[in-house]
């Protein structure tokens, strides 16, 4: 993939992104200077382009396409995606080596890269895994920065800045919390390479319109599938992958956020509903052993889950193992009696009697 290098004598597409390292040796530190220089040249400077030396002097890296050439505009999109990946990897290396000078150049180049397009950077907030992705690549947010993004992702309409600061920094005074929030918002925008990733209006912070949040979308798809009569092979595989991701859990530091407790419970419920959906589908497909494996996971998580017990009993009955169905029912009834001094519902007792 190629990139665009700013030379004194104009734009020059190069065939590989390997020239990036050489360009940074003589790059100036301010990305804004590069953008102004590329777009605000005077006619006088252009008229003297022919008199300049043929050997180019590199001032920095830019991915700003020449808008007067539409055919090149289409090609630069693919090269920009590749360059974004290279910059992301270079930034991770610079962060590990703590080379602040190189890191400043790389972040400035990434900011120039994303701001050169009319549309916002496609960003996906993966609440299920506790990560954020830009152009398919994970963004190396700090824990404080990640907390800001996830908190806003959980509130589609935005959050008043005072409430957000209070939730994120409960042990700080009002002024310190507000200042810390502003700093972290600035850092999120810088790391994401887009100012519009977090917007502020009418005293409220919210994510940009183009930000994709996975949890509401997953819950909506699950509701639609539950209304259907059976799952397609594609939907079944998709739900199984989603179930595994949900059950893998979030990083331990996220679970320490008190304001995340309700969301964690929401995710656990999502995992349960996905497991039940797949277990019922396995019954319909006559995969009784698979159904038993799925509800066994729910039983270990919550031995009092009657829906899981019912599916297990039905699986045994449909497989022709009446004795196993009765034994499972008795074990479940014993747990109910011992734990909460209760008994199975009438529907579950009738299921065993009528078998």
C-alpha positions in Angstrom: 0.0 0.0 0.0 1.2 3.5 -0.6 1.0 6.8 1.2 1.5 10.5 0.3 4.6 12.4 1.3 4.7 16.2 1.3 7.6 17.5 -0.7 8.6 21.0 -1.4 7.7 20.4 -5.1 4.2 19.1 -4.3 2.6 15.7 -3.6 4.4 12.5 -4.5 2.7 9.1 -4.1 5.1 6.5 -3.0 4.7 2.8 -3.6 5.3 1.6 0.0 4.7 2.7 3.5 8.3 2.0 4.4 9.3 5.6 3.7 7.4 6.7 6.8 10.3 6.1 9.1 12.7 8.1 7.0 10.2 11.0 6.7 9.9 11.3 10.5 13.6 11.9 10.8 13.1 15.4 9.4 9.5 15.9 10.3 8.3 19.0 12.1 6.4 18.3 15.3 3.1 20.0 14.6 0.6 18.2 12.4 -1.4 21.4 12.1 1.6 23.1 10.4 1.6 20.3 7.8 -2.0 20.7 7.0 -1.8 24.5 6.7 1.3 24.1 4.5 -0.5 21.6 2.2 -3.7 23.6 1.8 -2.7 27.3 2.2 0.1 27.7 -0.3 0.1 31.0 -2.1 -0.1 31.4 -5.8 3.4 32.9 -5.6 4.8 29.7 -4.1 3.2 27.6 -6.8 4.7 29.7 -9.6 8.2 29.1 -8.2 7.8 25.3 -8.0 9.6 24.8 -11.2 12.7 26.7 -9.9 13.1 24.5 -6.9 15.7 21.7 -6.7 14.7 18.3 -8.0 15.8 16.5 -4.7 12.8 16.8 -2.4 13.0 18.0 1.2 10.6 16.0 3.3 8.6 17.9 5.9 6.3 15.1 7.1 3.7 12.6 6.3 0.2 13.5 5.1 -2.6 11.4 3.8 -4.5 14.4 2.4 -5.6 13.5 -1.1 -5.7 16.1 -3.9 -9.4 16.8 -4.2 -9.0 18.0 -7.7 -8.2 14.4 -8.8 -11.2 12.2 -8.0 -9.6 9.1 -9.3 -6.8 9.4 -6.7 -9.3 10.1 -3.9 -10.8 6.6 -4.3 -7.4 4.9 -4.2 -6.2 6.8 -1.1 -8.9 5.2 1.1 -7.4 1.8 0.9 -3.9 3.1 1.5 -5.2 5.1 4.5 -6.5 2.0 6.1 -3.1 0.3 5.8 -1.3 3.4 7.0 -3.6 3.6 10.0 -2.7 0.1 10.9 1.0 0.9 10.6 0.7 4.0 12.7 -1.3 2.1 15.4 1.5 -0.5 15.6 4.2 2.2 15.7 2.4 4.0 18.5 2.2 0.9 20.6 5.9 0.4 20.2 6.6 4.0 21.1 4.4 3.8 24.2 6.3 0.7 25.4 9.7 2.4 24.8 8.4 5.7 26.3 9.9 7.7 23.4 7.8 10.8 23.8 9.2 12.6 20.8 8.5 9.8 18.4 5.1 9.2 20.1 4.2 12.9 19.6 5.0 12.7 15.9 3.1 9.5 15.4 0.0 10.7 17.2 0.1 14.0 15.2 0.4 12.0 12.0 -2.6 9.8 13.0 -4.7 12.9 13.8 -3.8 14.4 10.4 -4.7 11.1 8.7 -8.2 10.9 10.2 -9.0 14.6 9.9 -8.2 14.5 6.2 -11.5 12.8 5.5 -15.0 14.2 5.6 -16.5 11.3 7.6 -15.8 10.4 11.2 -13.5 7.5 12.1 -15.5 4.3 12.3 -15.2 3.4 16.0 -16.8 0.4 17.7 -17.2 0.2 21.5 -17.2 -3.5 22.5 -18.7 -3.5 25.9 -18.8 -7.3 26.0 -15.0 -7.6 26.0 -14.3 -4.1 27.4 -12.4 -2.8 24.4 -12.7 -0.1 21.8 -11.8 -0.5 18.1 -11.0 2.0 15.4 -11.0 0.7 11.8 -11.0 -2.8 13.2 -7.9 -2.2 15.4 -7.9 -2.0 19.2 -7.2 1.5 20.7 -4.7 1.5 23.5 -6.8 3.5 26.0 -5.7 3.8 29.6 -8.2 2.5 32.2 -9.4 6.1 33.0 -9.9 6.8 29.3 -11.7 3.5 28.7 -14.0 4.3 31.6 -15.1 7.5 30.0 -15.9 5.8 26.6 -17.8 2.9 28.2 -19.8 5.2 30.5 -20.9 7.2 27.6 -21.6 4.1 25.5 -24.1 3.0 28.1 -26.0 6.3 27.9 -27.0 6.9 24.3 -28.6 10.3 25.0 -25.5 11.5 26.8 -24.7 12.3 30.4 -24.5 15.7 32.2 -20.9 16.5 32.7 -21.3 16.9 36.5 -23.0 13.5 36.9 -20.4 11.8 34.7 -17.6 13.3 36.7 -19.3 12.3 40.0 -19.8 8.6 38.8 -16.2 8.2 37.4 -14.4 10.0 40.3 -16.5 9.6 43.4 -13.6 10.3 45.8 -12.6 13.6 44.2 -14.1 17.0 44.9 -16.3 18.6 42.3 -13.6 20.8 40.7 -10.9 18.1 40.6 -13.4 15.6 39.1 -14.5 18.0 36.4 -10.9 18.8 35.5 -9.9 15.1 35.4 -12.9 14.4 33.1 -11.9 17.1 30.7 -8.3 15.8 30.6 -9.5 12.2 29.9 -12.0 13.4 27.2 -9.1 15.2 25.5 -6.9 12.1 25.7 -9.7 9.9 24.3 -10.1 12.2 21.3 -6.4 12.3 20.7 -5.9 8.5 20.9 -9.0 7.9 18.7 -7.7 10.4 16.2 -11.0 12.3 16.0 -12.5 15.2 17.9 -16.0 14.0 17.2 -15.6 10.7 19.0 -16.9 12.5 22.1 -19.1 15.6 21.7 -20.2 18.2 24.3 -23.3 20.3 24.0 -25.8 21.8 26.5 -23.6 20.6 29.4 -23.8 17.0 28.3 -21.2 14.6 27.0 -22.1 11.9 24.5 -20.5 9.7 21.9 -20.6 10.8 18.2 -23.4 9.6 16.0 -21.1 7.2 14.0 -19.9 5.3 17.1 -21.2 1.7 17.1 -22.0 0.1 20.5 -22.3 -3.7 20.5 -24.5 -4.4 23.5 -27.8 -2.8 22.4 -27.3 -4.3 19.0 -26.8 -7.8 20.4 -29.8 -7.5 22.7 -32.0 -6.3 19.8 -30.9 -9.3 17.6 -31.6 -11.7 20.4 -35.1 -10.4 20.8 -35.8 -10.8 17.1 -34.4 -14.4 17.1 -36.5 -15.4 20.1 -39.7 -14.5 18.1 -38.7 -16.8 15.2 -39.5 -20.5 15.1 -36.0 -21.8 14.4 -32.5 -20.5 13.9 -30.7 -20.6 10.6 -27.2 -22.2 10.5 -25.7 -18.7 10.1 -27.6 -17.2 13.0 -26.8 -20.2 15.2 -23.1 -19.9 14.7 -23.3 -16.1 15.2 -25.2 -16.6 18.5 -22.7 -19.2 19.7 -19.8 -16.9 19.1 -21.6 -14.1 20.9 -22.4 -16.4 23.8 -18.7 -17.4 24.2 -17.6 -13.8 24.1 -20.2 -12.8 26.8 -19.2 -15.7 29.1 -15.5 -15.0 28.8 -16.2 -11.9 30.9 -14.7 -8.5 31.2 -11.2 -7.5 32.5 -11.0 -7.5 36.3 -10.4 -3.8 36.6 -13.7 -3.1 34.8 -15.6 -5.2 37.4 -14.2 -2.9 40.1 -16.1 0.1 38.7 -19.2 0.4 41.0 -21.2 2.1 38.2 -20.6 -0.9 36.0 -22.4 -3.4 38.3 -25.8 -3.0 36.6 -24.2 -3.5 33.2 -22.4 -6.6 34.3 -25.7 -8.0 35.5 -27.2 -7.1 32.1 -24.4 -9.0 30.4 -24.8 -12.0 32.6 -28.5 -12.1 31.7 -27.6 -11.8 28.0 -25.4 -14.8 28.4 -28.2 -16.8 30.0 -30.7 -15.8 27.4 -28.3 -16.8 24.6 -27.7 -20.2 26.3 -31.4 -20.8 26.6 -32.0 -19.9 23.0 -29.3 -22.3 21.8 -30.6 -25.0 24.1 -34.1 -24.8 22.8 -32.8 -24.8 19.3 -30.8 -27.9 20.1 -34.1 -29.6 21.3 -35.8 -28.6 18.1 -33.0 -30.0 16.0 -33.0 -33.3 18.2 -29.5 -32.6 19.4 -30.4 -33.6 23.0 -26.9 -34.1 24.3 -26.0 -30.5 23.2 -29.1 -29.2 24.9 -28.1 -31.0 28.1 -24.5 -29.5 27.9 -25.9 -26.0 27.6 -28.3 -26.2 30.5 -25.7 -27.9 32.6 -23.7 -24.6 32.4 -26.7 -22.7 33.6 -27.3 -25.2 36.4 -23.7 -24.7 37.7 -24.2 -20.9 37.6 -27.7 -21.0 39.3 -28.9 -24.4 40.6 -32.4 -22.8 41.1 -32.9 -22.0 37.5 -36.2 -23.8 36.7 -36.1 -23.0 33.0 -32.8 -24.8 32.7 -34.2 -27.7 34.7 -37.3 -27.9 32.4 -35.2 -28.1 29.2 -33.0 -30.8 30.7 -36.0 -32.9 31.7 -37.5 -32.4 28.2 -34.2 -33.5 26.6 -34.1 -36.7 28.7 -37.8 -37.4 27.8 -37.3 -36.8 24.1 -34.2 -39.0 24.1 -36.3 -41.8 25.6 -34.6 -41.8 29.0 -37.5 -41.5 31.4 -35.5 -42.6 34.4 -32.9 -39.8 33.9 -35.7 -37.3 33.6 -37.3 -38.3 36.9 -33.9 -38.3 38.6 -33.1 -34.8 37.4 -36.5 -33.6 38.6 -35.9 -35.1 42.1 -32.5 -33.5 42.3 -33.9 -30.1 41.3 -36.8 -30.4 43.8 -34.3 -31.3 46.6 -32.2 -28.2 45.9 -35.3 -26.0 46.0 -36.4 -27.5 49.3 -33.0 -27.2 50.8 -32.1 -23.7 49.6 -35.4 -21.7 49.7 -37.9 -24.2 51.3 -39.9 -24.3 48.1 -41.0 -26.8 45.4 -41.1 -26.9 41.6 -43.9 -25.2 39.8 -47.1 -27.1 38.8 -46.1 -27.1 35.2 -42.8 -28.8 35.9 -44.5 -31.4 38.1 -47.1 -32.0 35.4 -44.4 -32.5 32.8 -42.9 -35.4 34.8 -46.2 -36.9 35.7 -47.5 -37.0 32.2 -44.3 -38.5 30.7 
